[in-house]
Amino acid sequence: MNLIKTYTDVNPSDSRMNFRIRTMEAIYDENRGQPDEPHRHDYYIIMLVRKGKGTHDIDFTTYPLTDKQVYFISPGQVHRMEEQKRSSGYVITFSTRFMTENQIDPCFIDDINLFKDYGEAPPLPLSDLQLEQLSGYCRQMEEWSEKQMKFRAQGIGSLLRLFLISCNNLCTLHGGNPQELQGGGTLLRAYKQLVETHYTRWHLVSQYAESLHVTPDHLNRTVKALIGKTAKEYLQSRITTAARRMLYFSGQPQKEIAYALGFSEPAHFSSFFKKCTGISPSDFRK
């Protein structure tokens, strides 16, 4: 049984728009300052925090909610934010359909490497100048959203791209030859798609490398250069994140979870989970 609450409507006030921007102040007031239960979304979320104090849990990792930061939350990630006081900033939500309708290539999300599918998803810290630049884009998106005009969605889409490109330029995760990075990006996208399809059956990087017609070493090095973790670490993050969600939010016995994730024996699952997370499945569930 799946007990995780899932939000599916990007913009309940306008079903034709697969985009929405709201202030954190308005959301806080609407919820009367009460935190939501752990939940996930079927769409992307960007949270620009101008001022904040509290915590933000994303897939079982707790981050301090502070001033001048940006969070990027991918579809499917489980998160919960608890504010100690009324925050100030913006929350942007958009779907893959919005990107497609406004000529934003879905590969763009992978290439900018801001949205982390699994594992750690720390916020991006900002300087005062960077905060004001991104806030300016948000104010413009907010203005465009409130107007009924021709090419409204396209204008918002352009501003969203500027916002994301600006954030990407603030990251110094990788450098190197642009052609090599472009080729690596293609391999990374193919690898991520294979992991999403086969992670409950394929637990070895060599299986993915064989399907992609590259060596495991090449796959590990390419993925490491682009996202800061090896192909093996990415695969382990995908499996352990699924395991954590099932252990925490479902009442399934540990044995059933092990089999559902492709482990031939519960003991193998327990050993894998503890090696990757530092805690046994039983202790994590407690």
N, C-alpha and C positions, 0 to 999 in steps of 0.2 A: 504494500500500500504506500502510495506517495503522499507525504504529508506536507510537502513544501508548497506554500502559496505561490502561484505564478500569475503575473500580470501580463496580459496579452494586448491590451489597447494602448497604442502609443499616445493617441490624443482622443480621449473619450468625448471631449467637447466638439470635435470636428472629425468625424470618421473618414472624411476624404483626405485629410492631411496625415501623413505618416511621419509627422514631425511635431514636436512641441517644445517650447521653452517657457520655464516658470522661474520665479525668484524663490530662493530658499526660504525667505521670510514668509511668503504666501503659503508655502507648503507647511511650514512650522505652525502658522496660525490655524490653517485648516485642520491639522491634526491635534491642535491644542497642546503642542509640545510633547505629545506622547509618541515614543518610538514604535515603529512598525515591527511586526514579528519577522524573523528571517524569511526572506522571499527571493524570488528571481523574476527576470523579465524575458520576454521573447524578442527584445530589441536592445539597441545600444544606449548607454547612458554616459553622459559627460557631466561631471559636477565641478563647477568652478567655485571654490570657497574663498570669498573675500575675507570674511571673519568667521571663526568657528571655534568651538571648544567642546570636546567630547571624544568619542571613539567611533570607528567605522570598521566593522567586521566584514571581510570579503573571503569567502571560502575558508573559514576557520582561522584566518590570520587577522589579528587586531592591529589597526593603524590609528595613531592619534589624529583626531580631527582638529586641525589648527588653521591659523590664518595663511592666506596666500598659497594655495595648492589646488591641483586639478586631479580628479579621479576619473579613470576610464574603466567602465564596467561592461563586460561582454554579455551577450545573450546567454542565459543558462547559469551564470555565476550567482551563487547564493550570497546575499549580503544583508546587513542590518546596520543602521546608523543610530547612535544614541547621543543626543545633543544635551550638554549641560546648560546651555543657554541658547537663545534665538540666534541662529546663524544668518549670515549675509552672503549672497552669491546667486548663482544661477544653476538650474538643472536642465540639461538638454537631452531630449529623447528622440531617437529616429530609428527607422527600420531599414533593412536591406532594400526593401521596395522603394523607399524614398530615394536611396542612392541611385538605384537603377533608373527611376523615372527622371532623375536630374543629371544623367550622364556622369555619375560618379562610379567608376569601375570598382566592383567589389574587391578586386585585388588591391585597391588603394589602402583599405583597412589593414591588410597584412603587411603592405610595404612600409607604412608609417610606424608599425610596431609599437603602438601605444596601448592597444587593447590586448591584455594578457588573457588567454583562454583559461588557463589552469595554473595552479601554483600561486606564487606571490604576485600581487598587483599593487605595488606601492604608489602613492600619489606623486605627482610631479611638482616639486617646489618651485615657487616663482619669486622673482624680484618685484619691487614696486612698479617698475616700468613695464615688465612683462604682464603683471596683473592688470594694469590699466589698458594695455593693448588688447588683451583677451576680453576684458570687460566691455570694451568698445564694440567688439564684434558681437557680443551677446546683446548689447543694447540695440544694435542695428537689426539683429535677428528678431528681437522682441517687437520692434517697430514694424518690420515687414510682416510678422505673423498677425498683427492686429489690423492690417489693411487688406481690403478686398481689391486686389489690382491684378492686372495681367502680368504673367510671369512671376507671380509671388513666390511659388515654390522654387523656381530656378534661382531667384535672387537669394533666397535663404540657403539653397544648396551651395552657392558660390561663397557665401559668408562662412558656412560650415567648413568648407574646404580650406579657406584661409585660416580659420581657427585651428584646424587639425595640422595643417602644414606648419603653422607658427609653433605649435607645441612640439612637433617632430624636430624642428630646427633647434629647439632647446635641449634635446637629448643628444648625448655624445656617446651613445652605446656602441656605435661602430663607425669606422671610416673605411678607407681602402679604395680600390679601383671600382668606379661606378659600374663598369661592364660586368665585373665579377659579382658585385652585389646584386645586379639585376638578374643574372643567371641563377644566383643562389636563392633569390626570392621566388623564382619559379619552382625550384626544387623544394623549398620550404612549404609553399602552398600545397604542392602535391603530397608532401609528407604529412602535413596536418590533416588533409582530407582522408588519407589512408588510415591515420591513427583514429580519426573519428569513426570510421567505418569498421575497423578491425580490432580496436583495443581490447575488446572482451575475448578475443581469440589469439591475437598475435602479441606476445609479450617480449619478443626479441627484436632488437634493431636490425639484425641481419635479415629478418623476414621482410621488413619494409625496404631495406636497401636492395634486396633481390628484386622486389616488385618494381622499384624505381630504376633498376639497371645501373646502380652505383655500388661502390664498396661501403661497408659500414663505417670505416674510418672517414671517408669523404663526406658521408651524410652527417656524421657527428661534428666534423669540423665546420661544415657549411652552416648547420643549424646554430652551432655555438657562436659563429661570427655574426649572425643576424639577430639572435634573440638572447644571447648571453648564457644559454644553457645548452648542453649537448642534446642530440636526438634521444639518447637514452634517458636523460633527466626529464625531457619533455614528456616522453611516453610514461615514465613513472609518475609524473605529476598528474597526467590524465587518469591513470588507473587509481591512484590514491585519492584523488579528489572525488571520483565516482564512489569509491569505497566509503569515504568520510560521509558523503551525503546519504548513502544508504544506511550506514550505521547510526547516524544521528537522527534522520528524519523518517525512517521506516522501522517497522517492528519485525523485519525479517530476521530469522536466526542467522548467526554468523556463517554457518555451513552453507545456507542457501545463497548468501551474498558471495561467498567464495566461488561457488559453481557459476553464478550469474556473471562473474567477472573472468571466467575462463580458467580458473585454477582447478587442477585435477583432484587436489586434496585440500581440505581446510587448513591443515598444518602448513602447506606451502603458502597459502594466502596470508596466514598469520605471520610467518617468517618474512615474507616480502613487505608487508605493511609496516612491521616493526623496524626493518632495515631502512625503509624510506622515510619514516616519520619519527622514529625514536620512541614509539609507544605501541603497545599491543592493541589489536582491535577491541579486545574486551575492556581494557583500561580506557581507551578513547570513548567507547560507548558510555562508560560510567561517568 
